[in-house]
Amino acid sequence: MKTSGKVGLILIGDELLNGSRQDKHLPAVLAMLQARGLVLAWVRMVGDEYPLLLQTLQETLQTAEIVFSFGGIGATPDDLTRQCAAAALGRRLIRHPQLQAIIERRFGEHAYPNRIRMADLPDGASLIPNPVNQIAGFKVLNHHFVPGFPNMAWPMIEWVLDTHYRHFHDTEPNIDQRWMLENAPESELIPMMEELLITFPEVRLSSLPSTENRFQIDFGLKGKRAAVKPAATWFETRMQTDQVSCARINTEAF
């Protein structure tokens, strides 16, 4: 399957779901993607539960996104990501010789019998270097598995983006142009929205009615600046024709 250039995240851990630990990866990854002109398409958060994690990976392996999975690649019984990744791919877990050597070099005789389990990866996996403790993550197809620890995971993700996906980097940022519409029932604007998306297929829109003023809408257009600019002109002209009050709020890069 051809990779789309968009990104998906899988955040793994019961501690995220029960609130004992707060996720820090999402804002950090968003900043990395913005710096490279890449877009986050989706995020999934799952606990340390084999059937659910297996199902999640079976589903995400069918997508075209560049996927980063955080956590669960250690050697303790609650670390299930390596096993689930192999099962989702229909591959065996095999001992990766390069990672085996790294673990043996780092821990010596204490690598056995437990730490060495971290070298058991899905057949065909390649390594993602870990600059902190050298215990690598791994890559299979468009999926990339890194530790849950931010100080390890974040430089590993940057390495993946710059090593494997530089051809997707775009120095032109995406922008979000927003307007505040007054005295505009959202339902009456639906035909305009449909026409806008047909006319400008590279642009995405958002329509957020106010919960306090039912005829006030925060309306936005997102995409590359070259695509948003003509769409914005078309939209403002249409609002003027339809006599809808339309005031620009801001333009933000993302």
N, C-alpha and C positions, 0 to 999 in steps of 0.2 A: 504494500500500500504506500502510495506517495505521501510524504510528510507535508502537512499544510503550511508549516511555519508559525502557526499559532501554538499556544502552550496550555497544558492542563496540569493541575497539581493534585496529588493525593497525599493527604495529611493523616498519618496513622498514629493511633494511641488512645487507649481508654482514658488517660489523664486529660486529653483534650476534650473529651465528651463529658467527663464528670466535673470539669471546671477546676481541677487541681493544678493544671498548667495552662497558660494562655499561649495560643499560637503566635509566633513571631515571624514565621516564614513568609506569609502572604505579603505584608508590606515590603519586605526585603526583596522578594522576587519581583514584585511590581516595579521597584526602582531599577533592578537589573534589566528588565524587559524594556522599560521606557528608554533607558540609555542606549538600547540597541534597536529601537523602533519596532519591537515585537509586541504582540498582543496576548493577554491572558484570556482564554476562551471559557474555562470552567475550573471549579475547585470541588473536590470531594473530601469529606472528613469521615473516617471510619475507625472503629475500635479494633482492639487486638482479638478479633474473632475470625477463625479460619474460614468458615463458609462465606461470610460477608466479604472478607478481603479477596477470597478467590473469585467470587462473583464480580466484584469491582474490577479486578484486573482482567478477567475474561471480557468484560464490556469495554474497558478502556483500550485494550489491545486491538479492538476493532475500529478505533478512531484514527484520524490522520494527524492528531496533535502531537507535538513534542511533550512528553509526559515526564514530570519529576515526582518521584515518590519519596516521602520523608519518613524514616524510622523503620524499626522492625527488622534490621539486618544484622543484629548481634547474635549471640550464642545462647541466650537464656530462653526458657520455654515459652515466654510470651512474644518472642521475636519470630514472627511467622512469615515475613515478607519473602524471604528467599524461597521457602517451600511453596508458597502460593504462586509466586511468579513462575516457577518451574511447572507446576500443575496447570496453570492457566495457559501456558505455552505448549503443553503436551510434551515437555522435555524432561530428561532425567536431571537430578541434582548430581553434579560431579565435582570432584575436588580440583579447583583451578590451580595449576602448578605455580603460577607466578604469585598468586595471593598466598598460597601455602608457604612459599619461600619467604614472603614478607612477614607473615605471622611467626614463623619459626625463628627468623632473624631477630624479631623484636622481643619475643618472649622466651626463646630458648626452650629448655625442657618443660617450662610451664605452659607452652602452647598446647600441650596434650594433657588430658583428653578432650578438653572442652573448647578452648579458644579456637582451635583449629577448625571447628565447625563453621566458622565464619568464611572459610575458604570454599565451602560447598555451594556452588552457584549453578544456575540453569546452564545446561550444555550450550556452548556457543557464546556465552557472555564474555564481554570485554571489560576491562577495569577502568574505573574513574579514580584518578589519584587523589589521595587524602593528604593535604599538606600538614596536618596537625599531628596525627599519630600513625600515618602511613597505612592504616587499615583501609584498603580501597573500597569504594562502592562499585557498582557494576551497571553495565548497559546491555540491554537486549532489545533489538529492533529500535523503535522510537521511544522506549521507556528507559528511565535512568533512576537508579535506586541509590539513595544517599542516606547517611545517618540522620537522626533527628536533632542532633546537636548543631545549633546555628553556626558556631565557630568552625565546624568542619563542613557542614552542608553548603554554606553560601559560597566559599571559594571553589568548591567542587562544581557547583552549578555554573558559575562563571566560566570555569574551564571547559565544561561541556558546550556552553553556548558559543564560546570563542573558538573551540577546536572543531566541533562537528557541524555547527549551524551558522557559521559566519556568512554564508551565502544568503541567509535570510535577513541579515542585519540591514537596517534602513536608517540612514542618518536623518531623514525627514520624519519628524515626530507626527504621531496622530494628534488631532486636535478635537476639542469638544466645544462647539459654538452654541451658546445658549441665549434664549430670549424669554422674557416674561410676557405672556399674552393675557390681555384683560378682556372681560366680557365675551368670552369665547367658550361656549359649551363644547366639551371634548368630542361628544358624539357627532357634532356637525362638522368637525375637522377631519374625520376619518377618510372621506373620499380624497381630500387633499393629501393626506399622509400616504395613501396607497399610490396616488399618482406620482408623488415625489420619489418614492422608492423605486417605481418603475423607470422613471426618468433618470434617476441617479443611483444605479444599482451598487456603486461602491461606497455609498453613504449609509450609515445606520442612524435611526432616530430614536428619541425618547420623549415621552409625553407624561408629565407628572402633575396631575391636578392638585390644587391646594386642598387640604383638609378643612381649612377655615373659610375659604372663599371659593365656592363651587364653580365660579366662572373665571378663575385665575389658573393659568397653566404655565409651568416651567417646561419649556420645549427646547430640545437640543438636537443637534446634528453632529455625528462623529465620523471620523475617517481621516485620510490624508488631506493636508491643506489644499492640494490641487483639486481634490474631489469635493471638499466641503465648500470652497469658495463659490463656485457657480451654483451649487445647490442652495447656499444661503441667499444669494441674489434672487434666485427663483422663488424661494420661500417668502422673502420680504416683499417682493412684488405681488405675490399672491395674497398675502395678508393685507396689503394696501388696497388691492382690488376688492377684497371681501370686506374691507372696512373693519378689520380687526386690529385693535391696539397692540403694537408689537415693539417692545423695547429690548435692545441687546443688553445682556447681563455681563458676559465675559467670554473670553476665548482661552481655554486652558490646554496645554499639551499633556498627553498621557501615553 
